[in-house]
Amino acid sequence: MLTTLDQIQPGGSCRIAKVTYADLLGARLMNMGVYPGSMLRVVRNAPLRDPMEVEVNDIYLSLRREEARFIEVICA
């Protein structure tokens, strides 16, 4: 099932299908391992649901939901 990362609940795991960032943020995410084919897990949400913490390649990242909308994922 193809969806965006901001829709995944804490504890959910998925594979990155597409990253649509084209600016400096996209390059920075790619350098941290956020690229198509990588597995990621949503660890938790902040109390007001923004930002969200994700684990990619043993790296923990905090992403704003508006940034997570540009990452398409496939859930198992």
PDB file as gemmi writes it, atoms N, CA and C in Angstrom:
CRYST1    1.000    1.000    1.000  90.00  90.00  90.00 P 1                      
ATOM      1  N   MET A   1       0.849  -1.175   0.000  1.00  0.00           N  
ATOM      2  CA  MET A   1       0.000   0.000   0.000  1.00  0.00           C  
ATOM      3  C   MET A   1       0.897   1.243   0.000  1.00  0.00           C  
ATOM      4  N   LEU A   2       0.760   2.097  -0.990  1.00  0.00           N  
ATOM      5  CA  LEU A   2       1.562   3.312  -1.129  1.00  0.00           C  
ATOM      6  C   LEU A   2       0.880   4.466  -0.399  1.00  0.00           C  
ATOM      7  N   THR A   3       1.623   5.128   0.471  1.00  0.00           N  
ATOM      8  CA  THR A   3       1.112   6.267   1.233  1.00  0.00           C  
ATOM      9  C   THR A   3       2.278   7.208   1.525  1.00  0.00           C  
ATOM     10  N   THR A   4       2.030   8.275   2.259  1.00  0.00           N  
ATOM     11  CA  THR A   4       3.100   9.200   2.627  1.00  0.00           C  
ATOM     12  C   THR A   4       3.500   8.954   4.076  1.00  0.00           C  
ATOM     13  N   LEU A   5       4.721   9.301   4.399  1.00  0.00           N  
ATOM     14  CA  LEU A   5       5.271   9.017   5.723  1.00  0.00           C  
ATOM     15  C   LEU A   5       4.477   9.668   6.851  1.00  0.00           C  
ATOM     16  N   ASP A   6       3.895  10.827   6.627  1.00  0.00           N  
ATOM     17  CA  ASP A   6       3.145  11.496   7.692  1.00  0.00           C  
ATOM     18  C   ASP A   6       1.899  10.717   8.124  1.00  0.00           C  
ATOM     19  N   GLN A   7       1.467   9.731   7.342  1.00  0.00           N  
ATOM     20  CA  GLN A   7       0.285   8.930   7.665  1.00  0.00           C  
ATOM     21  C   GLN A   7       0.602   7.689   8.499  1.00  0.00           C  
ATOM     22  N   ILE A   8       1.884   7.374   8.690  1.00  0.00           N  
ATOM     23  CA  ILE A   8       2.285   6.166   9.405  1.00  0.00           C  
ATOM     24  C   ILE A   8       2.270   6.418  10.908  1.00  0.00           C  
ATOM     25  N   GLN A   9       1.697   5.486  11.644  1.00  0.00           N  
ATOM     26  CA  GLN A   9       1.589   5.591  13.092  1.00  0.00           C  
ATOM     27  C   GLN A   9       2.870   5.102  13.770  1.00  0.00           C  
ATOM     28  N   PRO A  10       3.151   5.558  14.995  1.00  0.00           N  
ATOM     29  CA  PRO A  10       4.322   5.071  15.732  1.00  0.00           C  
ATOM     30  C   PRO A  10       4.331   3.544  15.828  1.00  0.00           C  
ATOM     31  N   GLY A  11       5.509   2.973  15.626  1.00  0.00           N  
ATOM     32  CA  GLY A  11       5.666   1.522  15.624  1.00  0.00           C  
ATOM     33  C   GLY A  11       5.577   0.928  14.237  1.00  0.00           C  
ATOM     34  N   GLY A  12       5.076   1.707  13.275  1.00  0.00           N  
ATOM     35  CA  GLY A  12       4.934   1.218  11.911  1.00  0.00           C  
ATOM     36  C   GLY A  12       6.261   1.222  11.162  1.00  0.00           C  
ATOM     37  N   SER A  13       6.473   0.188  10.354  1.00  0.00           N  
ATOM     38  CA  SER A  13       7.667   0.090   9.519  1.00  0.00           C  
ATOM     39  C   SER A  13       7.255   0.086   8.059  1.00  0.00           C  
ATOM     40  N   CYS A  14       8.110   0.636   7.218  1.00  0.00           N  
ATOM     41  CA  CYS A  14       7.816   0.686   5.795  1.00  0.00           C  
ATOM     42  C   CYS A  14       9.106   0.888   4.996  1.00  0.00           C  
ATOM     43  N   ARG A  15       8.986   0.780   3.691  1.00  0.00           N  
ATOM     44  CA  ARG A  15      10.111   0.983   2.784  1.00  0.00           C  
ATOM     45  C   ARG A  15       9.861   2.268   2.002  1.00  0.00           C  
ATOM     46  N   ILE A  16      10.898   3.070   1.835  1.00  0.00           N  
ATOM     47  CA  ILE A  16      10.773   4.333   1.104  1.00  0.00           C  
ATOM     48  C   ILE A  16      10.652   4.035  -0.383  1.00  0.00           C  
ATOM     49  N   ALA A  17       9.605   4.559  -1.019  1.00  0.00           N  
ATOM     50  CA  ALA A  17       9.386   4.358  -2.443  1.00  0.00           C  
ATOM     51  C   ALA A  17       9.892   5.547  -3.257  1.00  0.00           C  
ATOM     52  N   LYS A  18       9.686   6.761  -2.733  1.00  0.00           N  
ATOM     53  CA  LYS A  18      10.036   7.953  -3.499  1.00  0.00           C  
ATOM     54  C   LYS A  18      10.235   9.133  -2.552  1.00  0.00           C  
ATOM     55  N   VAL A  19      11.260   9.932  -2.819  1.00  0.00           N  
ATOM     56  CA  VAL A  19      11.512  11.168  -2.079  1.00  0.00           C  
ATOM     57  C   VAL A  19      11.433  12.298  -3.089  1.00  0.00           C  
ATOM     58  N   THR A  20      10.542  13.259  -2.870  1.00  0.00           N  
ATOM     59  CA  THR A  20      10.319  14.298  -3.873  1.00  0.00           C  
ATOM     60  C   THR A  20      10.943  15.639  -3.520  1.00  0.00           C  
ATOM     61  N   TYR A  21      11.830  15.692  -2.525  1.00  0.00           N  
ATOM     62  CA  TYR A  21      12.534  16.936  -2.224  1.00  0.00           C  
ATOM     63  C   TYR A  21      13.541  17.219  -3.322  1.00  0.00           C  
ATOM     64  N   ALA A  22      13.636  18.466  -3.732  1.00  0.00           N  
ATOM     65  CA  ALA A  22      14.591  18.827  -4.780  1.00  0.00           C  
ATOM     66  C   ALA A  22      15.571  19.897  -4.312  1.00  0.00           C  
ATOM     67  N   ASP A  23      15.440  20.343  -3.094  1.00  0.00           N  
ATOM     68  CA  ASP A  23      16.285  21.433  -2.613  1.00  0.00           C  
ATOM     69  C   ASP A  23      17.355  20.921  -1.647  1.00  0.00           C  
ATOM     70  N   LEU A  24      17.909  21.796  -0.859  1.00  0.00           N  
ATOM     71  CA  LEU A  24      18.963  21.441   0.084  1.00  0.00           C  
ATOM     72  C   LEU A  24      18.490  20.418   1.110  1.00  0.00           C  
ATOM     73  N   LEU A  25      17.245  20.503   1.556  1.00  0.00           N  
ATOM     74  CA  LEU A  25      16.717  19.538   2.510  1.00  0.00           C  
ATOM     75  C   LEU A  25      16.727  18.137   1.913  1.00  0.00           C  
ATOM     76  N   GLY A  26      16.356  18.002   0.667  1.00  0.00           N  
ATOM     77  CA  GLY A  26      16.378  16.703   0.003  1.00  0.00           C  
ATOM     78  C   GLY A  26      17.767  16.110  -0.038  1.00  0.00           C  
ATOM     79  N   ALA A  27      18.758  16.924  -0.345  1.00  0.00           N  
ATOM     80  CA  ALA A  27      20.142  16.452  -0.375  1.00  0.00           C  
ATOM     81  C   ALA A  27      20.593  16.024   1.021  1.00  0.00           C  
ATOM     82  N   ARG A  28      20.210  16.779   2.030  1.00  0.00           N  
ATOM     83  CA  ARG A  28      20.590  16.447   3.399  1.00  0.00           C  
ATOM     84  C   ARG A  28      19.938  15.133   3.833  1.00  0.00           C  
ATOM     85  N   LEU A  29      18.664  14.940   3.496  1.00  0.00           N  
ATOM     86  CA  LEU A  29      17.990  13.692   3.842  1.00  0.00           C  
ATOM     87  C   LEU A  29      18.635  12.502   3.131  1.00  0.00           C  
ATOM     88  N   MET A  30      18.996  12.680   1.874  1.00  0.00           N  
ATOM     89  CA  MET A  30      19.651  11.601   1.126  1.00  0.00           C  
ATOM     90  C   MET A  30      20.980  11.241   1.788  1.00  0.00           C  
ATOM     91  N   ASN A  31      21.724  12.227   2.257  1.00  0.00           N  
ATOM     92  CA  ASN A  31      22.999  11.958   2.927  1.00  0.00           C  
ATOM     93  C   ASN A  31      22.813  11.199   4.235  1.00  0.00           C  
ATOM     94  N   MET A  32      21.648  11.335   4.867  1.00  0.00           N  
ATOM     95  CA  MET A  32      21.369  10.638   6.122  1.00  0.00           C  
ATOM     96  C   MET A  32      20.725   9.278   5.888  1.00  0.00           C  
ATOM     97  N   GLY A  33      20.571   8.862   4.632  1.00  0.00           N  
ATOM     98  CA  GLY A  33      20.042   7.535   4.336  1.00  0.00           C  
ATOM     99  C   GLY A  33      18.581   7.494   3.965  1.00  0.00           C  
ATOM    100  N   VAL A  34      17.944   8.646   3.819  1.00  0.00           N  
ATOM    101  CA  VAL A  34      16.540   8.693   3.418  1.00  0.00           C  
ATOM    102  C   VAL A  34      16.501   8.709   1.889  1.00  0.00           C  
ATOM    103  N   TYR A  35      16.474   7.511   1.296  1.00  0.00           N  
ATOM    104  CA  TYR A  35      16.437   7.386  -0.157  1.00  0.00           C  
ATOM    105  C   TYR A  35      15.617   6.151  -0.510  1.00  0.00           C  
ATOM    106  N   PRO A  36      15.105   6.089  -1.727  1.00  0.00           N  
ATOM    107  CA  PRO A  36      14.258   4.958  -2.120  1.00  0.00           C  
ATOM    108  C   PRO A  36      14.942   3.615  -1.870  1.00  0.00           C  
ATOM    109  N   GLY A  37      14.177   2.689  -1.312  1.00  0.00           N  
ATOM    110  CA  GLY A  37      14.667   1.357  -1.011  1.00  0.00           C  
ATOM    111  C   GLY A  37      15.034   1.159   0.444  1.00  0.00           C  
ATOM    112  N   SER A  38      15.250   2.240   1.186  1.00  0.00           N  
ATOM    113  CA  SER A  38      15.613   2.140   2.604  1.00  0.00           C  
ATOM    114  C   SER A  38      14.394   1.787   3.442  1.00  0.00           C  
ATOM    115  N   MET A  39      14.625   0.989   4.475  1.00  0.00           N  
ATOM    116  CA  MET A  39      13.577   0.680   5.439  1.00  0.00           C  
ATOM    117  C   MET A  39      13.599   1.743   6.528  1.00  0.00           C  
ATOM    118  N   LEU A  40      12.420   2.105   7.018  1.00  0.00           N  
ATOM    119  CA  LEU A  40      12.349   3.039   8.137  1.00  0.00           C  
ATOM    120  C   LEU A  40      11.251   2.628   9.086  1.00  0.00           C  
ATOM    121  N   ARG A  41      11.359   3.134  10.293  1.00  0.00           N  
ATOM    122  CA  ARG A  41      10.376   2.849  11.341  1.00  0.00           C  
ATOM    123  C   ARG A  41      10.021   4.156  12.021  1.00  0.00           C  
ATOM    124  N   VAL A  42       8.733   4.380  12.222  1.00  0.00           N  
ATOM    125  CA  VAL A  42       8.285   5.553  12.969  1.00  0.00           C  
ATOM    126  C   VAL A  42       8.389   5.204  14.444  1.00  0.00           C  
ATOM    127  N   VAL A  43       9.213   5.947  15.167  1.00  0.00           N  
ATOM    128  CA  VAL A  43       9.463   5.656  16.577  1.00  0.00           C  
ATOM    129  C   VAL A  43       8.380   6.270  17.456  1.00  0.00           C  
ATOM    130  N   ARG A  44       8.147   7.576  17.298  1.00  0.00           N  
ATOM    131  CA  ARG A  44       7.132   8.251  18.116  1.00  0.00           C  
ATOM    132  C   ARG A  44       6.801   9.615  17.527  1.00  0.00           C  
ATOM    133  N   ASN A  45       5.706  10.167  18.040  1.00  0.00           N  
ATOM    134  CA  ASN A  45       5.286  11.521  17.695  1.00  0.00           C  
ATOM    135  C   ASN A  45       5.492  12.417  18.912  1.00  0.00           C  
ATOM    136  N   ALA A  46       5.726  13.676  18.682  1.00  0.00           N  
ATOM    137  CA  ALA A  46       5.773  14.649  19.763  1.00  0.00           C  
ATOM    138  C   ALA A  46       4.356  14.781  20.342  1.00  0.00           C  
ATOM    139  N   PRO A  47       4.205  15.356  21.528  1.00  0.00           N  
ATOM    140  CA  PRO A  47       2.876  15.452  22.148  1.00  0.00           C  
ATOM    141  C   PRO A  47       1.796  16.069  21.250  1.00  0.00           C  
ATOM    142  N   LEU A  48       2.142  17.023  20.429  1.00  0.00           N  
ATOM    143  CA  LEU A  48       1.156  17.613  19.525  1.00  0.00           C  
ATOM    144  C   LEU A  48       1.280  17.053  18.111  1.00  0.00           C  
ATOM    145  N   ARG A  49       1.899  15.864  17.987  1.00  0.00           N  
ATOM    146  CA  ARG A  49       2.073  15.113  16.743  1.00  0.00           C  
ATOM    147  C   ARG A  49       3.107  15.708  15.788  1.00  0.00           C  
ATOM    148  N   ASP A  50       3.765  16.770  16.134  1.00  0.00           N  
ATOM    149  CA  ASP A  50       4.751  17.359  15.232  1.00  0.00           C  
ATOM    150  C   ASP A  50       5.925  17.858  16.056  1.00  0.00           C  
ATOM    151  N   PRO A  51       7.142  17.433  15.842  1.00  0.00           N  
ATOM    152  CA  PRO A  51       7.602  16.566  14.762  1.00  0.00           C  
ATOM    153  C   PRO A  51       7.443  15.087  15.111  1.00  0.00           C  
ATOM    154  N   MET A  52       7.829  14.248  14.167  1.00  0.00           N  
ATOM    155  CA  MET A  52       7.812  12.808  14.374  1.00  0.00           C  
ATOM    156  C   MET A  52       9.248  12.297  14.329  1.00  0.00           C  
ATOM    157  N   GLU A  53       9.520  11.264  15.110  1.00  0.00           N  
ATOM    158  CA  GLU A  53      10.860  10.676  15.128  1.00  0.00           C  
ATOM    159  C   GLU A  53      10.831   9.388  14.323  1.00  0.00           C  
ATOM    160  N   VAL A  54      11.780   9.239  13.400  1.00  0.00           N  
ATOM    161  CA  VAL A  54      11.881   8.034  12.586  1.00  0.00           C  
ATOM    162  C   VAL A  54      13.293   7.463  12.698  1.00  0.00           C  
ATOM    163  N   GLU A  55      13.402   6.162  12.477  1.00  0.00           N  
ATOM    164  CA  GLU A  55      14.697   5.485  12.471  1.00  0.00           C  
ATOM    165  C   GLU A  55      14.959   4.975  11.062  1.00  0.00           C  
ATOM    166  N   VAL A  56      16.093   5.396  10.491  1.00  0.00           N  
ATOM    167  CA  VAL A  56      16.513   4.958   9.159  1.00  0.00           C  
ATOM    168  C   VAL A  56      17.982   4.566   9.256  1.00  0.00           C  
ATOM    169  N   ASN A  57      18.300   3.319   8.913  1.00  0.00           N  
ATOM    170  CA  ASN A  57      19.691   2.849   8.936  1.00  0.00           C  
ATOM    171  C   ASN A  57      20.366   3.127  10.276  1.00  0.00           C  
ATOM    172  N   ASP A  58      19.693   2.820  11.372  1.00  0.00           N  
ATOM    173  CA  ASP A  58      20.207   3.028  12.735  1.00  0.00           C  
ATOM    174  C   ASP A  58      20.458   4.488  13.082  1.00  0.00           C  
ATOM    175  N   ILE A  59      19.860   5.398  12.350  1.00  0.00           N  
ATOM    176  CA  ILE A  59      19.945   6.830  12.619  1.00  0.00           C  
ATOM    177  C   ILE A  59      18.544   7.312  12.988  1.00  0.00           C  
ATOM    178  N   TYR A  60      18.442   8.073  14.060  1.00  0.00           N  
ATOM    179  CA  TYR A  60      17.158   8.618  14.494  1.00  0.00           C  
ATOM    180  C   TYR A  60      17.056  10.057  14.007  1.00  0.00           C  
ATOM    181  N   LEU A  61      15.971  10.357  13.289  1.00  0.00           N  
ATOM    182  CA  LEU A  61      15.742  11.685  12.734  1.00  0.00           C  
ATOM    183  C   LEU A  61      14.404  12.220  13.217  1.00  0.00           C  
ATOM    184  N   SER A  62      14.332  13.526  13.396  1.00  0.00           N  
ATOM    185  CA  SER A  62      13.057  14.185  13.668  1.00  0.00           C  
ATOM    186  C   SER A  62      12.661  14.937  12.420  1.00  0.00           C  
ATOM    187  N   LEU A  63      11.458  14.668  11.944  1.00  0.00           N  
ATOM    188  CA  LEU A  63      10.942  15.307  10.734  1.00  0.00           C  
ATOM    189  C   LEU A  63       9.634  16.003  11.034  1.00  0.00           C  
ATOM    190  N   ARG A  64       9.458  17.176  10.465  1.00  0.00           N  
ATOM    191  CA  ARG A  64       8.159  17.838  10.543  1.00  0.00           C  
ATOM    192  C   ARG A  64       7.189  17.076   9.650  1.00  0.00           C  
ATOM    193  N   ARG A  65       5.937  17.114   9.997  1.00  0.00           N  
ATOM    194  CA  ARG A  65       4.932  16.421   9.174  1.00  0.00           C  
ATOM    195  C   ARG A  65       4.878  16.993   7.762  1.00  0.00           C  
ATOM    196  N   GLU A  66       5.089  18.300   7.619  1.00  0.00           N  
ATOM    197  CA  GLU A  66       5.075  18.886   6.272  1.00  0.00           C  
ATOM    198  C   GLU A  66       6.224  18.346   5.433  1.00  0.00           C  
ATOM    199  N   GLU A  67       7.353  17.984   6.050  1.00  0.00           N  
ATOM    200  CA  GLU A  67       8.469  17.369   5.334  1.00  0.00           C  
ATOM    201  C   GLU A  67       8.172  15.902   5.033  1.00  0.00           C  
ATOM    202  N   ALA A  68       7.543  15.218   5.974  1.00  0.00           N  
ATOM    203  CA  ALA A  68       7.234  13.796   5.810  1.00  0.00           C  
ATOM    204  C   ALA A  68       6.221  13.555   4.697  1.00  0.00           C  
ATOM    205  N   ARG A  69       5.432  14.556   4.348  1.00  0.00           N  
ATOM    206  CA  ARG A  69       4.444  14.408   3.266  1.00  0.00           C  
ATOM    207  C   ARG A  69       5.091  14.186   1.904  1.00  0.00           C  
ATOM    208  N   PHE A  70       6.354  14.564   1.778  1.00  0.00           N  
ATOM    209  CA  PHE A  70       7.043  14.424   0.506  1.00  0.00           C  
ATOM    210  C   PHE A  70       7.798  13.105   0.380  1.00  0.00           C  
ATOM    211  N   ILE A  71       7.658  12.231   1.367  1.00  0.00           N  
ATOM    212  CA  ILE A  71       8.314  10.928   1.341  1.00  0.00           C  
ATOM    213  C   ILE A  71       7.214   9.877   1.177  1.00  0.00           C  
ATOM    214  N   GLU A  72       7.191   9.220   0.011  1.00  0.00           N  
ATOM    215  CA  GLU A  72       6.208   8.171  -0.242  1.00  0.00           C  
ATOM    216  C   GLU A  72       6.790   6.840   0.209  1.00  0.00           C  
ATOM    217  N   VAL A  73       5.959   6.054   0.897  1.00  0.00           N  
ATOM    218  CA  VAL A  73       6.417   4.791   1.460  1.00  0.00           C  
ATOM    219  C   VAL A  73       5.463   3.657   1.091  1.00  0.00           C  
ATOM    220  N   ILE A  74       6.007   2.440   1.150  1.00  0.00           N  
ATOM    221  CA  ILE A  74       5.227   1.226   0.939  1.00  0.00           C  
ATOM    222  C   ILE A  74       5.223   0.472   2.252  1.00  0.00           C  
ATOM    223  N   CYS A  75       4.036   0.228   2.790  1.00  0.00           N  
ATOM    224  CA  CYS A  75       3.913  -0.490   4.060  1.00  0.00           C  
ATOM    225  C   CYS A  75       3.639  -1.964   3.799  1.00  0.00           C  
ATOM    226  N   ALA A  76       4.185  -2.796   4.674  1.00  0.00           N  
ATOM    227  CA  ALA A  76       3.989  -4.242   4.525  1.00  0.00           C  
ATOM    228  C   ALA A  76       2.660  -4.692   5.099  1.00  0.00           C  
TER     229      ALA A  76                                                      
END                                                                             
